[in-house]
Amino acid sequence: MKILSGYYEKGGEKWGCKLQSSKSEKEYIVSYNHHGLRCSCPDCTYRRLQGRIGIPLQDKESYCKHMKAVLKKINNYERIEHGSN
């Protein structure tokens, strides 16, 4: 997966990334705010969110592959999870 663009607010309270699938030209948006993580992919939208506004950072088993890839690539997982600056 390739990260095309992104934003990050001071303190890690909000961030988002637009990424492109490695298998196709499809693009998805992975974002984080006080509700948790979201992804615009069908897997997340229809299966993983299950009516929730976002997936809490602690609920790692519910992450879609795009969330995992973004968290790995931006290497901010610990800083965002623990809320340190």
NUDO-523157 format. One record per residue (C-alpha): residue number from 1; residue in one letter; x, y, z. Coordinates in steps of 0.1 Angstrom, whole numbers, plus 2048, in hexadecimal, padded with zeros to 3 digits. Example, Ala and Ser with C-alpha at 12.3 -4.5 7.8 and 13.67 -1.06 7.14 Angstrom:
BEGIN
<rec seq="1" type="a" u="87B" v="7D3" w="84E"/>
<rec seq="2" type="s" u="889" v="7F5" w="847"/>
//
This chain:
BEGIN
<rec seq="1" type="m" u="800" v="800" w="800"/>
<rec seq="2" type="k" u="80B" v="823" w="7F8"/>
<rec seq="3" type="i" u="803" v="841" w="80D"/>
<rec seq="4" type="l" u="7F9" v="85D" w="7F6"/>
<rec seq="5" type="s" u="7F3" v="879" w="80E"/>
<rec seq="6" type="g" u="7EC" v="880" w="833"/>
<rec seq="7" type="y" u="7E6" v="898" w="84F"/>
<rec seq="8" type="y" u="7F0" v="898" w="874"/>
<rec seq="9" type="e" u="7E4" v="8AF" w="88F"/>
<rec seq="10" type="k" u="7FB" v="8B8" w="8AC"/>
<rec seq="11" type="g" u="7F8" v="89F" w="8C8"/>
<rec seq="12" type="g" u="7EB" v="883" w="8B2"/>
<rec seq="13" type="e" u="7C6" v="88B" w="8BA"/>
<rec seq="14" type="k" u="7BD" v="88A" w="895"/>
<rec seq="15" type="w" u="7CE" v="87C" w="876"/>
<rec seq="16" type="g" u="7C6" v="86C" w="855"/>
<rec seq="17" type="c" u="7D7" v="85D" w="837"/>
<rec seq="18" type="k" u="7CC" v="856" w="813"/>
<rec seq="19" type="l" u="7DB" v="836" w="806"/>
<rec seq="20" type="q" u="7DA" v="822" w="7E6"/>
<rec seq="21" type="s" u="7D6" v="7FD" w="7E4"/>
<rec seq="22" type="s" u="7F4" v="7E9" w="7D9"/>
<rec seq="23" type="k" u="7DE" v="7D3" w="7C4"/>
<rec seq="24" type="s" u="7C9" v="7ED" w="7B2"/>
<rec seq="25" type="e" u="7C4" v="812" w="7AD"/>
<rec seq="26" type="k" u="7AA" v="814" w="7C9"/>
<rec seq="27" type="e" u="7B0" v="82E" w="7E4"/>
<rec seq="28" type="y" u="7A5" v="82D" w="808"/>
<rec seq="29" type="i" u="7A6" v="846" w="825"/>
<rec seq="30" type="v" u="7B1" v="83B" w="848"/>
<rec seq="31" type="s" u="7AB" v="854" w="863"/>
<rec seq="32" type="y" u="7AC" v="858" w="889"/>
<rec seq="33" type="n" u="79A" v="86E" w="8A1"/>
<rec seq="34" type="h" u="78B" v="86C" w="8C4"/>
<rec seq="35" type="h" u="772" v="851" w="8B7"/>
<rec seq="36" type="g" u="78F" v="83A" w="8AC"/>
<rec seq="37" type="l" u="79B" v="82E" w="88A"/>
<rec seq="38" type="r" u="787" v="82D" w="86A"/>
<rec seq="39" type="c" u="78E" v="821" w="847"/>
<rec seq="40" type="s" u="77A" v="827" w="827"/>
<rec seq="41" type="c" u="77F" v="804" w="81A"/>
<rec seq="42" type="p" u="761" v="7EC" w="817"/>
<rec seq="43" type="d" u="76F" v="7D4" w="830"/>
<rec seq="44" type="c" u="770" v="7EE" w="84B"/>
<rec seq="45" type="t" u="750" v="800" w="842"/>
<rec seq="46" type="y" u="73A" v="7E1" w="840"/>
<rec seq="47" type="r" u="74B" v="7C8" w="857"/>
<rec seq="48" type="r" u="764" v="7D6" w="870"/>
<rec seq="49" type="l" u="752" v="7F6" w="87C"/>
<rec seq="50" type="q" u="731" v="7E3" w="883"/>
<rec seq="51" type="g" u="71E" v="803" w="88A"/>
<rec seq="52" type="r" u="73A" v="814" w="89D"/>
<rec seq="53" type="i" u="747" v="837" w="895"/>
<rec seq="54" type="g" u="76B" v="82B" w="897"/>
<rec seq="55" type="i" u="780" v="80E" w="8A3"/>
<rec seq="56" type="p" u="792" v="815" w="8C4"/>
<rec seq="57" type="l" u="7B8" v="812" w="8C2"/>
<rec seq="58" type="q" u="7B7" v="7F6" w="8DC"/>
<rec seq="59" type="d" u="7A1" v="7E1" w="8C5"/>
<rec seq="60" type="k" u="7BD" v="7D5" w="8AF"/>
<rec seq="61" type="e" u="7AB" v="7B6" w="8A4"/>
<rec seq="62" type="s" u="791" v="7CC" w="892"/>
<rec seq="63" type="y" u="7AB" v="7DF" w="87D"/>
<rec seq="64" type="c" u="7A9" v="7DA" w="857"/>
<rec seq="65" type="k" u="7C8" v="7D5" w="843"/>
<rec seq="66" type="h" u="7C9" v="7FA" w="839"/>
<rec seq="67" type="m" u="7C9" v="805" w="85D"/>
<rec seq="68" type="k" u="7E5" v="7ED" w="866"/>
<rec seq="69" type="a" u="7FA" v="7F9" w="848"/>
<rec seq="70" type="v" u="7F5" v="81E" w="850"/>
<rec seq="71" type="l" u="7FE" v="819" w="875"/>
<rec seq="72" type="k" u="81D" v="806" w="86B"/>
<rec seq="73" type="k" u="828" v="81F" w="851"/>
<rec seq="74" type="i" u="823" v="83E" w="865"/>
<rec seq="75" type="n" u="834" v="82E" w="883"/>
<rec seq="76" type="n" u="81F" v="842" w="89B"/>
<rec seq="77" type="y" u="80B" v="826" w="8AB"/>
<rec seq="78" type="e" u="81A" v="829" w="8CE"/>
<rec seq="79" type="r" u="819" v="84F" w="8CF"/>
<rec seq="80" type="i" u="7F5" v="851" w="8C3"/>
<rec seq="81" type="e" u="7E9" v="834" w="8DA"/>
<rec seq="82" type="h" u="7F8" v="843" w="8F9"/>
<rec seq="83" type="g" u="7F1" v="867" w="8F0"/>
<rec seq="84" type="s" u="814" v="874" w="8F7"/>
<rec seq="85" type="n" u="822" v="891" w="8E4"/>
//
